[in-house]
Amino acid sequence: MPTPRPHPAKTAPARILLVDADASERRNLKTLLRRRPDLRVVGECSNKAQALTSIRNLEPDLVIMDQDLADSRGKSLLERIGRRDPGVRCVVLGRAEALDAVLNAVREGAAAYVLKGGPLPTLLAAMRAARDGALYIDPRATRNLLSQLRGKKPGARPL
């Protein structure tokens, strides 16, 4: 079993691997993160196989990844990273606020779940929480998660 890597010191930039099939998404993320002194993009990939190789070669602290990456047998990238590289923390970029999407990501090993296209401060908070060993769920997803657990329609306003 691989030995977990220690979490990066808060003074050293967290090493980040971007994983998304969409090149424009990766480019946008890279541009947004470029000016953050505590975060450093060390690589980017478009698929699961590249990601697993890059994790081994680049030893990132964080993997920022699209939730939809799975292989032909349905095994998620999250599951594979958790088994092979337990010290790597994953921030999942999802499209769904639904209870099952969030819970599946967390069950598979996500340290953070953020909705794609959300505000930059939310993504940065998720990345920093994951880097520091905490669990983070996008506030928009959390609202819907709690509503669903209470049996209310997502997005319903309180009386």
Helices and strands as residue ranges (DSSP letters): E 14-19, H 23-33, E 39-45, H 48-58, E 62-66, H 77-84, E 89-94, H 99-107, E 112-115, H 120-131, E 136-137, H 139-149
